[in-house]
Amino acid sequence: MINKTHIIFLKFICRVLIKKNQFESCILRRLYIKLYDIDIGMYSYGCFDPKRVPPKTKIGRYCSFAPTAYIFGRNHGVEFVSLHPYLYNSELGLVKQDTIAITSRVIEDDVWFGHNSVISPAVKFIGRGAVIATGAVVTSDVPRYAIVAGVPAKIIKYRFEPRVINIIEKSKWWLRTKSELQKMIKLDSGFIFTPGYFDETN
């Protein structure tokens, strides 16, 4: 069991590491799993904030979060006599166990969350390479490489045609380290910067 003083110290370490290098710190990521039950992949940034990202959230690698993007873990009890969290959050002492569960969700790699985007508790999956536009309110799962916008958010288009998506998926570039990605930029800049024009037969 971690005592209160130890928790305060670990949270202080987190704040230091966020300022120092949130892109690459393995220690920061381990602490976030331990303290907050938030699993954040390497090189993802902007998501080290338990006020904006709830427990039971798994975030892939290379994700980009605007500082005003929010993910909500659960709704208030609209069917209860009161909407107050006293009735669903056991940490507040009135109920012995949570009466509304926090949503478990997976956010795959390389997802971009724009400013003031909101992910509702109904969302359990956001696919790799998706774009959540500025001000979008997402109420359902988002497929890979989709661009969603609006209130409620709808698919505006896909970033690439299916042929290109298949090529990108086969490359598994997101599993590469920063230095490996740098080598890819030097050796295969066409694929990196213009995958829509890439010919896999070359």
C-alpha positions in Angstrom: 0.0 0.0 0.0 1.4 3.4 -1.0 1.1 6.0 1.8 -0.2 9.5 1.2 3.2 11.2 1.5 4.6 8.8 -1.1 1.8 9.5 -3.5 2.3 13.2 -3.2 6.0 12.7 -3.9 5.3 10.5 -7.0 2.8 13.1 -8.3 5.5 15.7 -7.9 8.0 13.5 -9.9 5.3 13.2 -12.6 5.0 17.0 -12.9 8.8 17.3 -13.2 9.0 14.5 -15.9 6.2 16.1 -17.9 8.1 19.3 -18.2 11.4 17.6 -18.8 10.4 15.1 -21.5 6.9 13.7 -21.7 7.6 12.4 -25.2 10.1 9.7 -24.2 10.0 9.2 -20.4 9.4 5.5 -19.5 9.4 6.3 -15.8 6.6 8.8 -16.3 4.5 6.2 -18.1 5.0 3.6 -15.4 4.0 6.1 -12.8 0.8 7.0 -14.7 -0.2 3.3 -14.8 0.5 3.0 -11.1 -1.1 6.2 -9.9 -3.9 6.7 -12.3 -4.5 3.5 -14.3 -3.8 5.4 -17.5 -1.5 3.5 -20.0 0.2 5.9 -22.4 2.4 4.7 -25.3 5.8 6.1 -26.2 6.0 9.5 -27.9 2.4 10.4 -27.1 2.0 13.8 -25.5 -0.6 16.2 -24.1 -2.4 13.4 -22.3 -0.5 13.3 -19.0 -3.4 15.0 -17.1 -5.8 12.8 -15.0 -8.3 15.7 -15.0 -8.7 15.3 -18.8 -7.9 11.6 -19.2 -9.8 9.2 -16.9 -8.6 5.8 -15.5 -9.0 2.7 -17.6 -7.7 4.5 -20.7 -5.1 2.9 -22.9 -3.4 5.3 -25.4 -1.1 4.1 -28.2 2.1 5.5 -29.4 2.7 8.9 -31.2 -0.7 10.3 -30.2 -1.2 14.1 -30.1 -3.5 15.8 -27.6 -4.3 19.5 -27.6 -4.3 20.9 -24.0 -8.0 21.5 -24.1 -9.0 18.0 -25.3 -11.1 16.1 -22.8 -12.0 12.4 -22.4 -14.9 11.7 -20.0 -14.9 8.4 -18.1 -18.6 8.3 -17.1 -21.8 10.3 -17.2 -23.8 11.5 -14.2 -26.8 9.5 -13.1 -29.6 11.0 -15.1 -31.9 8.1 -14.0 -31.1 8.7 -10.3 -33.0 11.1 -8.0 -30.0 13.4 -8.1 -27.3 14.1 -10.7 -24.6 14.6 -8.0 -21.5 12.4 -8.0 -22.3 11.5 -4.4 -24.7 8.9 -5.8 -22.2 7.2 -8.1 -18.7 7.8 -6.9 -17.7 5.6 -4.0 -14.6 7.8 -3.3 -16.9 10.5 -2.0 -18.2 8.2 0.8 -21.9 8.0 0.4 -22.1 4.8 -1.6 -20.0 1.7 -0.9 -19.2 0.9 -4.5 -19.4 2.9 -7.8 -22.9 2.8 -9.2 -21.8 4.0 -12.6 -18.7 2.3 -14.0 -15.8 4.2 -15.6 -15.6 3.3 -19.3 -12.6 1.2 -20.4 -11.4 2.5 -23.7 -8.6 1.9 -26.2 -7.1 4.7 -28.3 -4.8 3.3 -30.9 -1.6 4.9 -32.2 -1.1 8.3 -33.9 -4.5 9.8 -33.1 -4.8 13.6 -33.1 -7.2 15.3 -30.7 -7.9 18.9 -31.6 -8.6 21.8 -29.3 -11.9 21.6 -27.3 -12.6 18.1 -28.6 -14.7 15.9 -26.3 -14.8 12.2 -26.0 -18.0 11.0 -24.3 -18.2 7.9 -22.0 -20.0 6.0 -24.8 -16.8 5.8 -26.8 -14.7 2.7 -26.2 -12.4 2.7 -29.3 -10.7 5.2 -31.4 -8.7 3.7 -34.3 -5.2 4.4 -35.4 -4.5 7.5 -37.4 -7.9 9.1 -36.6 -8.3 12.9 -36.4 -10.7 14.3 -33.8 -11.4 17.8 -35.1 -11.5 21.0 -33.1 -14.7 21.2 -31.1 -15.9 17.8 -32.0 -18.1 15.9 -29.5 -17.5 12.2 -30.1 -20.4 9.9 -29.0 -19.5 6.7 -30.9 -16.4 4.7 -31.8 -14.1 6.1 -34.4 -12.6 3.8 -37.2 -9.0 4.0 -38.2 -7.8 7.0 -40.3 -11.2 8.7 -40.1 -11.6 12.4 -39.6 -14.5 13.2 -37.4 -16.0 16.7 -36.7 -19.2 18.3 -35.5 -21.7 17.9 -32.6 -22.3 15.1 -32.4 -19.2 14.1 -34.4 -19.6 12.4 -37.8 -17.1 11.0 -40.2 -16.2 13.8 -42.7 -13.8 11.7 -44.7 -10.9 9.2 -44.4 -7.3 10.5 -44.6 -6.4 8.0 -47.2 -8.1 5.6 -49.7 -8.2 1.9 -48.6 -5.2 0.9 -50.8 -3.0 3.5 -49.0 -4.4 2.5 -45.6 -3.4 -1.1 -46.2 0.1 0.0 -47.1 0.5 2.1 -44.0 -0.9 -0.7 -41.8 1.6 -3.2 -43.3 4.5 -0.8 -42.5 3.7 -0.8 -38.8 5.8 2.4 -38.7 4.3 3.4 -35.2 6.2 0.5 -33.6 9.5 2.1 -34.6 11.6 4.2 -32.2 12.3 7.8 -32.7 15.7 7.0 -34.2 14.3 4.3 -36.5 11.7 6.8 -37.7 14.5 9.3 -38.4 16.1 6.7 -40.6 12.9 6.1 -42.4 12.6 9.8 -43.1 16.1 9.8 -44.7 15.7 6.5 -46.6 12.0 6.6 -47.6 10.8 10.2 -47.4 8.3 9.6 -50.2 6.4 7.1 -48.1 6.6 9.2 -45.0 5.4 12.5 -46.4 3.2 11.5 -49.4 2.0 7.9 -48.7 -1.0 8.6 -51.0 1.4 8.6 -53.9 3.5 5.7 -52.7 3.8 2.7 -55.1 4.5 -0.5 -53.1 5.8 -2.2 -56.1 8.9 0.0 -56.1 
